[in-house]
Amino acid sequence: MTSPAPTLAAAPSADEVAAVECPVERAQLLSQLARTFGTLPSALAVLRRETLLELRATRPVSVVAQLTGVSPGRISQMTAGGAS
């Protein structure tokens, strides 16, 4: 018997994730949530982009990719255009 797939209702709220002070830990959590659920609610997707932009301000794409487990190309896509 297989366990049911997690639903977005089980995801933490954007406020809960935003409360994670360290941007590296926040980005790792958001990347884990994206892998688990396949898609993020819009508030979490916005928070993910903002967090990645925060990391990109002080780190090269390759380092952000390594820290978050996301490919450098995907990091570049998500942060294209800079701050919104």
N, C-alpha and C positions, 0 to 999 in steps of 0.2 A: 504494500500500500504506500503510495507516495503522499507526501504532505502537500497541502494546497499552496499555490504560489502566494507570496505576500501581496497585499493590496495597498494602494496609496493611502487608504485610511489609516494604515499602520505607520505611515511616515511621520516623523516629528514635524511640528509646525515651523514655519520660517523664523518665528520669534525664538523658538527653542534652539534652532541651529545658529541663529545670529548671536545667541548668548555665549557661544563658544568663542572665547577671547582670542585665542591663537589662530591666525589666518591659515596656517598650515594644517592644523587639526580640523578647522572648519572646512577647508577645501577637501581634505581626505574624507571627512564624513559625507560631504555632498557628492563626491565621486562614488563612494560606496552606495549611497542611496540611488544614484543614477544607475549603477550596475544592477542593484537589487530589483528596482522597479521598472527599469527600461526607459522611463520618462519621469520627469519631475514636474510637479505642479508649478505654475508660472511663478509664484512667489519664491519658491526654492531655486528655480532656474535663474531668476534675476539675481538672487543672493549668490549663487554659484559664480555667475559672470563677474559680479562685483568683487567677490573674494579672489578670483583669479586675476583680475586687474590689480588688486591690492598687492598680490604676490609678484606680478609682473613688473610692478614699479621698482622693485629692488632685486629681482632675480631674472636671469635669462630663461627663455622658454624651456630649454632642455632641463634646467633644474626644477622648474615648476612641474614639468611632465614627470620627472622622476619622483618628486615628492607626492604627487597625486595619483600616479598610476594611469595617467591619461597620455595619449601620444602627443608629441610636440605639435603635430599638424592640427590636432583637435584643440589644443590650447590656443593656437594661433587663430583658429576659426572663432572660438568662443570669445576671444578678446579683441577681435578685429574692430577697428573704429575707435578704440580707446574708451574713455569714460563717457557714459551717456547722460 
